[in-house]
Amino acid sequence: MRYRSLGRSGLIVSELGLGCNNLGGRIDNVRSSHLVDAAIDMGVTLFDVADMYGRRDAYPGASEEALGNALVGKRNKAVLATKFGMKMVDGPDEAGNASGASRRYIMQAVDASLKRLKTDWIDLYQLHCPDPRTPIEETLHTLDDLTRAGKIRYAGVSNLPAWQVADACHIARRDRLAGIICCQDELSLIERKAQTDLLPALRRFSLGLLPYFPLASGLLTGKYRQDASPPEGSRLAAWTYLQERYRNPSVWTLLDTLTALAERHGCGLADLAFGWLLRHDATGSVIAGATSELQLQANARSCARNMSEALYAELDELLGANEALS
């Protein structure tokens, strides 16, 4: 396993991070512990979760609990990242009691996460999504207070537009706050919107990138076919909002072209997917979920694969032509 600094901070993370949204939900606590142990043995240090992951019925926080249990006695081996802000319960939340980025909510959310994670501190605490009701100044000052109190070490954001990331960085500098060190956003060979404006903003403010869905919800594994429905139990079958990609003919054309490119250069489609993300200078760690040790091992092999500059030159040309046609 190789390691990188996250942005310009002193936080060192493994190039492969384990996305922990399956823990305590799709896989039970025993299997979750085995998976975390396997990741640590492989050299994975970054474990990324969120307070609303692994919801069982009306009970939120199952993934944080499973991760906290798995890290008992191993806390010093993990860079523990979690997120707040998305709704923790079903139904309306007009009073902001179960979501958001207000000082009131963050203060209760961080204590709840610390309890579920069985730890005294969170290495990376991230705003999970924008909160249009709360000024970003309020959120940043609250995160700064949590840093000074020792409850969190660093702060980050996820799924914010580039203008809001830039705004947050300017406000942090103006008010002399610790600010944010990274953004966690979707980026893959299939979904490349973050390249347009977010990546330039990250470079401008020396922020790190934690890309998620690196395999485009499984499309870049080769397990889906255009002439067949998504397999039962798969992410694409369960998450209907992702199925537009599955129905888009241009996606399958790109997949065919990427597969042919990988075969010509003697690598797999997943190797290409991880290698391309790690080639971005802003990338700190690629967040990839897994439900088994075999999946984790495959992701680790793809991250470790070294590929030629000739391959990347051909890939850049291919993606540029694809952008021109889209």
C-alpha positions in Angstrom: 0.0 0.0 0.0 1.2 3.5 -0.8 0.4 6.7 1.1 -0.2 10.3 0.4 -0.8 13.6 2.2 -4.4 14.8 2.0 -4.2 18.2 0.4 -1.6 20.4 2.0 -2.4 19.1 5.5 -0.2 16.7 7.5 -2.8 14.0 7.4 -1.4 10.9 5.7 -3.8 8.5 4.1 -3.6 5.2 2.2 -4.2 5.4 -1.5 -7.1 3.0 -1.0 -9.7 4.0 1.5 -12.5 1.7 2.7 -16.0 3.1 2.2 -17.9 1.7 5.2 -21.5 2.2 4.1 -22.0 -1.5 3.9 -20.9 -2.1 7.5 -23.7 -3.0 9.9 -26.2 -3.0 7.1 -25.5 -5.1 4.0 -23.0 -7.1 6.1 -23.5 -7.9 9.7 -21.2 -6.9 12.6 -19.1 -10.1 12.5 -18.4 -9.8 8.8 -17.8 -6.1 9.2 -15.1 -6.7 11.8 -13.4 -9.3 9.5 -13.5 -6.8 6.6 -11.9 -4.0 8.7 -9.2 -6.4 10.0 -8.4 -7.5 6.5 -8.2 -3.8 5.4 -5.8 -3.0 8.2 -3.6 -6.1 7.3 -3.4 -4.8 3.7 -2.2 -1.4 4.9 -5.5 0.5 4.5 -5.6 3.4 7.0 -8.5 5.5 5.9 -12.0 4.3 6.9 -14.8 6.5 5.7 -18.3 6.3 7.1 -21.3 8.7 7.8 -23.7 9.0 10.6 -26.7 8.0 8.4 -25.1 4.9 6.8 -26.3 1.4 7.6 -29.8 2.4 8.6 -31.8 -0.5 10.0 -35.5 0.3 9.9 -35.9 3.6 11.7 -32.6 3.2 13.5 -29.7 5.2 12.1 -25.9 5.0 12.8 -25.5 1.2 12.3 -22.4 1.6 10.1 -20.7 3.9 12.6 -21.4 1.4 15.4 -20.1 -1.5 13.4 -16.9 0.4 12.5 -16.5 1.5 16.1 -16.8 -2.1 17.4 -14.3 -3.3 14.7 -11.7 -0.7 15.7 -11.7 -1.5 19.4 -8.0 -2.0 20.3 -6.9 -0.8 16.8 -7.9 2.8 16.9 -4.4 4.0 16.4 -4.1 2.1 13.1 -7.0 4.0 11.5 -7.6 7.4 10.1 -11.3 7.7 11.0 -13.5 9.8 8.8 -17.2 10.3 9.2 -19.8 12.7 7.9 -22.8 14.7 9.1 -25.6 16.7 7.7 -27.9 14.3 5.8 -31.2 13.3 7.3 -30.9 10.7 10.0 -34.6 9.7 10.0 -37.4 9.4 7.5 -40.0 12.2 7.2 -39.8 16.0 7.4 -37.2 17.8 9.5 -38.4 21.3 9.5 -36.9 22.0 12.9 -33.4 20.8 11.9 -33.3 18.3 14.6 -32.1 15.4 12.5 -30.0 17.0 9.7 -28.2 20.2 8.6 -25.1 22.1 9.4 -26.2 24.5 12.1 -24.1 24.9 15.3 -27.0 23.3 17.3 -27.1 20.3 15.1 -23.4 19.8 14.6 -22.8 19.8 18.4 -25.2 17.0 19.0 -24.2 15.1 15.8 -20.5 14.9 16.7 -21.2 13.6 20.2 -23.5 11.0 18.8 -20.9 9.9 16.3 -18.1 9.8 18.9 -20.3 7.5 21.1 -21.2 5.2 18.2 -17.6 5.0 17.0 -16.3 4.4 20.5 -13.6 7.0 20.2 -12.5 10.3 21.8 -11.7 12.0 18.4 -12.6 11.9 14.7 -9.7 12.4 12.3 -11.7 13.9 9.5 -15.2 15.3 10.1 -17.0 16.2 6.9 -20.2 18.1 6.0 -22.1 15.5 3.9 -24.1 17.9 1.7 -25.0 21.6 1.4 -27.4 23.1 4.0 -29.1 26.1 2.3 -30.6 27.2 5.6 -27.3 27.7 7.5 -24.7 30.3 6.6 -21.4 28.6 5.8 -19.7 30.9 8.3 -21.7 29.3 11.2 -20.7 25.8 10.0 -17.0 26.7 9.7 -16.8 28.4 13.1 -18.4 25.4 14.7 -16.0 23.0 13.1 -13.1 25.2 14.2 -14.4 25.1 17.7 -14.6 21.3 17.6 -11.0 21.2 16.3 -9.8 23.4 19.2 -11.7 21.2 21.6 -10.0 18.1 20.3 -13.1 16.3 19.2 -12.0 16.4 15.6 -8.6 16.8 14.0 -9.5 18.1 10.5 -12.6 19.1 8.7 -13.8 18.5 5.1 -16.9 18.8 2.9 -18.7 16.5 0.5 -21.0 17.1 -2.5 -20.6 20.9 -2.3 -20.5 22.9 -5.6 -17.1 24.4 -6.4 -18.2 28.0 -5.7 -19.2 27.0 -2.2 -15.9 25.3 -1.6 -14.1 28.4 -2.7 -16.4 30.5 -0.5 -15.6 28.3 2.5 -11.9 28.7 1.9 -12.1 32.5 1.6 -14.1 32.8 4.8 -11.8 30.5 6.7 -8.8 32.6 5.6 -10.6 35.8 6.5 -11.7 34.6 9.9 -8.4 32.7 10.6 -10.1 29.4 11.0 -8.7 26.0 10.6 -10.9 25.6 7.5 -11.3 22.5 5.4 -8.6 20.2 4.0 -10.5 18.2 1.4 -13.6 17.5 -0.6 -15.2 14.1 -1.0 -17.1 13.9 -4.4 -18.1 11.5 -7.1 -15.5 11.1 -9.8 -14.9 8.2 -12.2 -14.1 7.4 -15.8 -17.9 7.5 -16.3 -18.9 10.4 -14.1 -16.4 13.2 -14.7 -18.3 16.4 -13.9 -16.0 17.2 -11.0 -13.1 17.7 -13.4 -14.8 20.8 -14.9 -14.9 23.1 -11.9 -14.2 21.3 -8.7 -10.7 20.0 -9.5 -9.4 23.5 -10.5 -10.8 24.9 -7.2 -9.1 22.1 -5.2 -5.8 23.0 -6.9 -6.3 26.7 -6.3 -6.8 26.2 -2.5 -4.5 23.1 -2.1 -7.3 20.9 -1.0 -7.3 17.1 -1.3 -9.8 15.0 -3.1 -11.4 11.8 -1.8 -13.3 10.4 -4.9 -16.1 8.0 -4.3 -17.9 5.6 -6.6 -14.6 5.0 -8.4 -16.1 2.1 -10.3 -19.2 4.0 -11.2 -21.4 1.8 -9.0 -20.0 -1.4 -10.6 -20.2 -0.4 -14.2 -16.4 -0.3 -14.4 -16.1 -3.8 -13.0 -17.6 -5.5 -16.1 -20.3 -7.3 -14.1 -23.1 -5.5 -15.8 -24.4 -6.1 -19.4 -26.3 -3.7 -21.6 -28.7 -6.4 -22.7 -29.6 -7.6 -19.2 -31.2 -6.0 -16.1 -28.9 -5.1 -13.2 -28.4 -8.2 -10.9 -30.7 -8.4 -8.0 -29.1 -7.0 -4.9 -26.7 -4.9 -6.8 -26.3 -1.2 -6.2 -27.7 -0.2 -9.6 -30.8 -2.4 -9.0 -31.4 -0.9 -5.6 -30.6 2.7 -6.3 -33.0 3.8 -9.0 -31.5 7.3 -9.4 -28.3 5.7 -10.8 -30.1 3.7 -13.4 -30.1 6.5 -16.0 -26.4 5.6 -16.6 -27.4 2.0 -17.1 -29.9 3.0 -19.8 -27.6 5.5 -21.5 -26.2 4.1 -24.8 -23.3 6.5 -24.8 -22.1 5.0 -21.4 -22.0 1.5 -22.9 -20.1 2.8 -26.0 -17.5 4.4 -23.6 -17.3 1.2 -21.6 -16.6 -0.9 -24.7 -13.9 1.6 -25.7 -12.3 1.6 -22.2 -12.4 -2.2 -22.1 -10.7 -2.5 -25.4 -8.0 0.0 -24.3 -7.4 -1.9 -21.1 -7.1 -5.2 -22.9 -4.6 -3.7 -25.4 -2.4 -2.6 -22.5 -2.7 -5.9 -20.5 -4.7 -4.5 -17.6 -8.2 -4.7 -16.2 -11.0 -2.1 -16.4 -10.8 -1.6 -12.7 -7.0 -1.1 -12.9 -7.7 1.7 -15.4 -10.4 3.2 -13.2 -8.3 3.4 -10.0 -5.1 4.4 -11.9 -6.8 7.3 -13.6 -8.1 8.6 -10.3 -4.7 8.3 -8.5 -3.1 10.1 -11.4 -4.9 13.3 -10.4 -2.6 15.4 -8.3 -5.4 16.4 -5.8 -6.3 12.8 -5.0 -5.4 11.6 -1.5 -7.3 8.4 -1.2 -9.8 6.6 -3.4 -12.9 5.6 -1.4 -14.2 2.2 -2.4 -16.8 0.1 -0.6 -16.6 -3.6 -0.3 -18.6 -6.5 1.1 -16.0 -9.1 1.1 -12.2 -9.6 1.5 -12.0 -10.6 -2.2 -13.4 -7.3 -3.3 -11.1 -5.4 -1.0 -8.1 -7.4 -2.3 -9.1 -6.6 -5.9 -9.3 -2.9 -5.2 -6.0 -2.9 -3.5 -4.3 -4.7 -6.5 -5.8 -2.1 -8.8 -4.5 0.8 -6.7 -1.0 -0.8 -6.7 -0.9 -1.4 -10.4 1.6 0.8 -12.3 0.7 1.6 -15.9 2.5 3.2 -18.7 2.4 6.8 -19.7 1.5 5.6 -23.2 -1.7 4.1 -21.8 -2.6 7.4 -20.0 -1.9 9.4 -23.2 -4.2 7.2 -25.1 -6.8 7.4 -22.3 -6.6 11.2 -22.2 -7.2 11.4 -26.0 -10.1 8.9 -25.7 -11.8 10.9 -22.9 -11.2 14.2 -24.8 -12.9 12.8 -27.9 -15.7 11.5 -25.7 -16.3 15.0 -24.2 -16.4 16.5 -27.7 -19.1 14.1 -28.7 -21.3 14.4 -25.6 
